[in-house]
Amino acid sequence: MAAPALERDAALRIGLAAKVLPGVDARRLLDTLVERLGEPLTTERLTKITVTDLKTGLSSLDGEEDGEDAAIGMEPLKLAVRYLWGEESDMPYMPVVMDYQAGDMPGSIRVAIASNSGEELDGHFGSCPHFLIYQVSTEEVRLIDIRKTDGASESDDRNAFRANLCKDCHVMYMQSVGGPAAAKVVRSGVYPMKVPEGGKAREVLANLQTVMAGHPPPWLAKILGVPAEQRTKYAAGGEE
């Protein structure tokens, strides 16, 4: 027997909610909602869904090797519920990407930031829906790309898929990353940095700029091309 047709407004709410849930497509969300709420999925029924319902229903996605990364974070779940309730109606905000050509920013490095929304560092490595890609010099921060992680859930190795998305970067910031996943980030040539408290992406990068312009730690000095003997001086306290 064919499933009942969705109301237009209900279908729109489900589509918007799926867009803010990392690793969850509209079909998977639809199946979860039917399981939790029954059919037909009307807008009235959608208002009965709770964050706990959604979290429990989607828990079968929790297949990554690092438990702390695999779970969908509470903020995306809360936002998805607001979409399902009809309290949000606009597409999730995405920042504007600027043009970049090799050589535009001499002395710059490339930085990836795990993000769930806007220009926020609020994502876990294993569950964020996209990485914000910035080119960073001591004088400028430029958002040059937004890389979605949609394909990770179909990959044989989700962590490797995510790491390879950013393999042209030098540094990656995230709220959390497990040991095995961090090792894959390192193997892809990227230096992982955990910032558990998260924050505004550009504020985090402004702090990085300050470090770049001063006495960077040996790992960053190496990325910046500082000679080995000078990196040793930095490690000893930045003495000339």
N, C-alpha and C positions, 0 to 999 in steps of 0.2 A: 504493500500500500504506500502510495506516495506521501511524503511529508507535507503537512499543510503549508500553504504559501505564507510567507512572511509579510506582515504589514510593511509598507515602505519606511515608515519612521523607525520601526523596530530593526529593520535591516540596516538602516543608516547608523543607528546607535551601536549595533554590533560591529559594523565595519570600523567605526571610529575607535571603539574600545580595543579592537584587535591591534590597531596601529600603535598603541602605547604599551602593549604587552610584549616584551622581548621574547622572540622565539615562538610566538603564538600566531597562527594565521586565522582568518575568519572562520574557516571550516572547523578547526579545532575548538575555537571558542563557542561556536554554534552548538557543537556536539556536547560540550560541557554544560551549556545553559539548558539544553533539552534534558540532559540527565538530572540537573538540579531542580528545574522549574516545571518540566513537562511541556506538552504541546497543547495548543498552538502558542508560540512565543509572541505574545502581544506586548505592547508598550507597558500595559498595566502589570503584566507578569514580570517584566524586566525590573520594575521598581522593587521587587521582592528579593533580588539578589543581594548578598552581603559580601564583604571582603573575605570573610572566612569561607563562605561557599565557593567563591572563585578560587581562592588559594588551594582549598582541598581538592576541588574538581580538576585543577590543572597540575596537581602534584605528580601525575604520571610523567610529566615532562622532565622530572628531576632525574635525568640519566647521566649527568656529567660526573666525572671522577672526583670533583672537588665540591662537596656538599655546600660549602659557604657561598660558592659562586652560582650553583645550579638553580637555586630557588629564585623565583621572581620576587623582586623587592617589594616592600609594602607601598612605596609611593606610586609605582606603576599600577598596582592593584587598586589602590584607592582612586586614582584618576580614571581607570577603566570602569569602575563602578559608577562614578559620576556621569560618565558618558552613557552607560546603560540606563541610568535613572533619568536621563534627559536633562541633567543639570549643566552639561557642557554640550555645545553644538558646533563649535568651530574646530577646524583641523588643528592638530597639535602644532605649536609654533616651532619653526625651524629657522636658525639664523642664516644670514646671507653669506654665501661663499664668494670670496674675491679671487680674481685672476692671479695666477702666479706662473712665472717662467723661470727656469733654472738660471741662477745668477742675479736674480732681482734683489736678493738680500744677502750681500756678502757677509760671511761669518755667522750665518744663521744655522739653526738645527731644526729638525722636524719632530713635532711632538704630537702624540695621540692621547686623547682624553676619553675615557669611558663615560658615556652620558646616556641618561634616560630622557632628558628634556632640555630644550633650549641650549644655552651656553653654560650648562652646569656640569661640574664634576660630581656626579651623583650616581654613577653606575658601577656595578661589579663586573669584573672582567668576563665572567662566564654567563652573564644574563643581560648586559646592556644591549639596547636595540641598535645602537650606532656608536661609532668612534668619531669624535671631532678631530680633524687633522689641522694643525697649525704650523706655520713657518715662524720661527722665533729668532730674532736677533736682539742685541742689547738696545736697539732703537725702535723696534717695531714688532708687533704681533699681528699676524695675518691668518685668518681662517681660510684654508685653501681647498678643503674637501670635507664631506660628511660621508662616511662609509657604513652602510647598513650591514647588519649581521644576520639578515634573514636566512641566508643559506646554511648557517651553522647547524640548525636542527636536523638538516638532511645529511650532514657530513658524517663520515665514519669517525672522525676525530674532531669534536666541536672546538676544543681548545686550540688545536693546531690550525683549524680554519680561521679562528679569530686572530691568532698570532700572525698568520700569513697576510691577513688584511692590512696589517700595519708594518710589514717587514721593511718598508722603505723609511720608517721613522727611527729616530735615535732613542727617544724616551717615551714611555707610556705611563700615564697617571690613571689610577683607578681607586675606588674606595676599598676594594678587597680583591685578593687573588690567592688561590691555594698554591701550595708548594709545587705540585706537578705541573699545574698550568703556568706558573711563573717560570719554571724551567723551560717550557716551550716558547715562552716569550723571549727569554734570553737566547735560546738556540736560533731564533729568527733574527737575532742581531739587535734586539731592542732592550733597553734598560728599564725594568719595571719599578714604579714608585707607588707605594700605597699611601693614600691620604684618607684614613678612616672617617674623618669628620666631613670630607667633601668640601664643597664651596663653589664659588663662581670661577669658571674656567679662566677668565682673564685675570682674576686676582692671583690665582695659583701661578699663572704664567708670568705675571709681573714680579712675583717673588723669584721665579727662575731667572728672569732677566737681571735682577739685582745680583744674584749669585754668579751669573755668567760674567758680569762686568767687574766683579771683585776678585775673590780668590776661590775659584770653583774647586770642589773636591776632586780627587784624582780621577774618578770615573767620568766626571763631566769634562774635566780638563782634557782627558784623552779624546773624547768626542769632539771637542773644540780644536783639536790639533796641537795642543800644547806639548812641547818636547818632554820626553820622559824625565830628564833631570829637573826640569821646572816643576813637573807634577810632584816629584819627591819633596821639593821645597814647600809646595802647597800643603802636602800631607803633614809636614812638620810644623805648620802654623802660618804659612804664607810669608815667611821671611825672605827677603831678597839677599 
